[in-house]
């Protein structure tokens, strides 16, 4: 499982299979990643909290990775967990208190 920083939700497109689809973009210290989400797929509900609430700089935990066309991407079947940047700051403050 991987923890990545949320960057943004991409522009929506009409899917040739019905419904809409879009990318969600992430990054770590060295690389950027993405996943593709289709609103008519069963895994879409796993991402609803991220879609509705994540902001640039928040972190997304519990991400599985997979190789797609030779590139490492976030598996859309992951069960992502939102960790806000405010919460991360609180944890960091507690760790570095005198």
C-alpha positions as CSV (number, residue, x, y, z in Angstrom):
1,X,0.0,0.0,0.0
2,X,1.2,3.5,-0.7
3,X,0.6,7.0,0.7
4,X,0.6,9.7,-2.0
5,X,-0.1,13.4,-2.1
6,X,-3.3,14.5,-3.8
7,X,-2.7,16.9,-6.7
8,X,-6.1,17.3,-8.5
9,X,-9.1,15.8,-10.1
10,X,-8.9,16.1,-13.8
11,X,-11.4,17.3,-16.4
12,X,-14.5,15.0,-17.0
13,X,-15.0,13.3,-20.3
14,X,-17.9,11.3,-21.8
15,X,-17.1,7.6,-21.9
16,X,-17.9,5.6,-25.0
17,X,-19.2,2.9,-22.5
18,X,-21.7,5.4,-21.0
19,X,-21.3,7.8,-18.1
20,X,-18.4,10.1,-17.4
21,X,-14.7,9.4,-16.6
22,X,-11.8,11.4,-15.3
23,X,-8.3,11.1,-13.8
24,X,-7.2,11.8,-10.3
25,X,-3.5,12.9,-10.1
26,X,-1.1,12.2,-7.2
27,X,2.6,12.6,-6.5
28,X,5.3,11.6,-4.1
29,X,8.8,13.1,-3.6
30,X,10.0,11.7,-7.0
31,X,7.1,10.8,-9.3
32,X,3.6,11.6,-10.3
33,X,0.8,9.1,-10.7
34,X,-2.8,8.9,-11.8
35,X,-5.8,6.7,-11.9
36,X,-8.8,6.7,-14.1
37,X,-12.3,6.6,-12.6
38,X,-15.6,5.9,-14.4
39,X,-18.8,7.0,-12.6
40,X,-20.7,3.9,-13.7
41,X,-18.2,1.4,-12.3
42,X,-18.6,-0.5,-9.0
43,X,-15.3,1.0,-7.6
44,X,-16.5,4.6,-8.0
45,X,-18.1,4.7,-4.5
46,X,-14.7,3.8,-3.0
47,X,-13.5,7.2,-4.2
48,X,-16.5,9.4,-3.4
49,X,-14.9,10.9,-0.3
50,X,-11.7,11.8,-2.2
51,X,-13.7,13.3,-5.1
52,X,-15.9,15.4,-2.8
53,X,-13.3,16.5,-0.1
54,X,-9.7,16.1,-1.2
55,X,-7.7,19.3,-1.7
56,X,-4.3,19.9,-3.2
57,X,-1.7,18.9,-0.5
58,X,-3.9,16.4,1.3
59,X,-2.7,12.8,1.4
60,X,-4.4,9.6,0.2
61,X,-3.4,6.4,2.0
62,X,-4.2,2.8,1.3
63,X,-3.4,3.0,-2.4
64,X,-2.5,-0.1,-4.4
65,X,-0.3,0.3,-7.4
66,X,-0.3,-1.7,-10.7
67,X,1.5,-1.7,-14.0
68,X,-0.5,-0.5,-17.0
69,X,1.1,-0.3,-20.4
70,X,4.5,-0.4,-18.7
71,X,3.8,2.5,-16.3
72,X,3.1,2.3,-12.6
73,X,-0.4,3.7,-11.8
74,X,-2.8,3.8,-8.9
75,X,-5.2,0.9,-9.0
76,X,-8.7,2.2,-9.2
77,X,-9.9,-0.8,-7.1
78,X,-8.0,0.6,-4.1
79,X,-9.8,1.5,-1.0
80,X,-8.4,5.1,-0.5
81,X,-8.4,6.9,2.8
82,X,-8.2,10.7,2.9
83,X,-5.7,12.3,5.3
84,X,-6.0,16.1,5.3
85,X,-3.0,18.3,5.3
86,X,-4.3,19.8,8.6
87,X,-4.3,16.4,10.2
88,X,-0.8,15.7,8.9
89,X,0.4,19.0,10.3
90,X,-1.1,18.2,13.7
91,X,0.7,14.9,13.8
92,X,4.0,16.5,12.7
93,X,3.6,19.2,15.4
94,X,3.0,16.5,18.1
95,X,6.1,14.6,16.9
96,X,8.4,17.7,17.1
97,X,7.1,19.3,20.3
98,X,9.7,20.1,22.9
